[in-house]
């Protein structure tokens, strides 16, 4: 638990949540898992880049 009461647990988009977005309604489970994993990796890269560029390390 963080100081602000939030959890450190990672929250990942579910297949059902992904399918709510326009264009992803009929995506297969396998493709959805690949898309979700790619989005998670992209988010980590963007976060780390932001940290590095703003000197928060």
C-alpha positions in Angstrom: 0.0 0.0 0.0 1.3 3.5 -0.9 1.2 6.5 1.4 -1.8 7.8 -0.4 -3.8 4.6 0.3 -3.5 3.2 -3.2 -2.1 -0.3 -4.0 1.1 -1.1 -5.8 -0.8 -3.8 -7.7 -0.5 -3.5 -11.4 -3.8 -2.9 -13.2 -4.1 -4.2 -16.7 -6.9 -3.7 -19.3 -9.1 -6.8 -19.6 -10.2 -8.4 -22.9 -13.8 -7.3 -22.1 -12.7 -3.7 -21.5 -10.7 -3.7 -24.7 -13.7 -4.8 -26.7 -15.7 -1.8 -25.5 -13.5 0.4 -27.7 -14.6 1.1 -31.3 -12.8 -1.1 -33.7 -12.0 -3.8 -31.1 -15.4 -5.3 -30.6 -14.8 -8.5 -32.6 -11.1 -9.0 -31.8 -10.1 -12.6 -30.9 -9.0 -13.5 -27.4 -5.5 -14.2 -28.7 -5.2 -10.9 -30.5 -6.7 -9.0 -27.6 -4.1 -10.4 -25.2 -1.3 -9.3 -27.7 -2.8 -5.9 -28.0 -3.2 -5.5 -24.2 0.4 -6.7 -23.6 1.7 -4.2 -26.3 -0.3 -1.3 -24.7 1.2 -2.2 -21.2 4.7 -2.2 -22.7 4.1 1.1 -24.4 2.8 2.6 -21.2 5.9 1.5 -19.3 8.2 2.9 -22.0 6.3 6.2 -22.0 6.4 6.4 -18.2 10.2 5.7 -18.0 10.9 8.2 -20.8 8.9 10.8 -18.9 10.7 10.1 -15.7 14.1 10.4 -17.4 13.3 13.6 -19.3 11.9 15.3 -16.2 14.7 14.1 -13.8 12.6 12.3 -11.3 15.1 9.5 -10.6 
